Amino acid sequence: MFGLSGTAPFGLSGTGSSDYREPKSCANRRNCCASGPLNYPNKESYGFLLTSLRLCTGGGSAPPATGSSTCLDDLPLTHVTLVWREGIREEWLRFGKPVDERIVDRRTRIESYAPGQLFALVRWAANDHGTVRSTLDIVRAVGRNEAYTTVPQIDPGGELLLSVRGWTRVRRVLALIDAVEAAATDPCEAAPDYWRHVHNRLAAGLPPRAHAPGRHRAWLRRRKLWP
C-alpha cells in the first residue's frame, strides 16, 4: 500500500503566494472548458446531449479503433464527471483518451474510459477567501471483478496510482507530466508503476526519479506478452 500525500494550507486570493489564480490558464489542459459554445445555439441540448464519440475498443490505454472486437456496451466503463465554472470550480483531464463522451449541460460533461486506460483528473475550487481545493489523481480504469478505490466524481472508482493535494504538489506533478511528454512519451502509455513511484516519493518528501525511456520500452514489451 502507498500512503496519501498531505494537504497544503490555503492561500489568500490576490496575494503573491496564493494559488487562487493558478488554474485559470488553459495551458496543457486537455479539457480546459466544460463544453464551450457547443450547446449555446441549441436550446434542446441544454439538459442532455450525446456526442458522436461512440466507438468500439479492444481495451488497453490506447484510443479505441472502430471495428475492434469489443463494443462499449460490453465493457464496464469508468465515468468521470467534469464541471467548469471559471474561477470557482475548474476540473479537467490533464491526459486521457476517453472512449465515450456525454455533454450534460453548458458546464458539465461526462467522459468514459475502458478498463486499463489511464487518465489524470485535476480538481480545483475557490471562494472569496482563496483556494479551498487543489487535487490531482492519476487513475487506471478497472475491469469487472477488479478491486478499486472510490474517488470523487469517478464512477464507480478506479485503481488510484497517484493522489496529491495542494497546488504546490499538483503543479509539481503537472511538471513531471510535461517532462514525460517532452521525452516523446504519451503519459497515457506510461507504466502504472512509474506513477506509483512518483506518489510514494512525494509522500515521503523525496524527489521522484525522471521517467526513463529505457524502462518505458521495457514496459511496452512486457505489456505485449499479456494475454
PyMOL commands that set and color helices and strands:
alter all, ss='L'
color gray80, all
select helices_A, chain A and resi 22-24+43-45+72-74+167-182+187-189+192-203+213-224
alter helices_A, ss='H'
color red, helices_A
select strands_A, chain A and resi 49-54+56-57+70-71+78-85+89-95+100-103+108-113+118-127+130-140+149-151+154-165
alter strands_A, ss='S'
color yellow, strands_A
deselect
rebuild
show_as cartoon
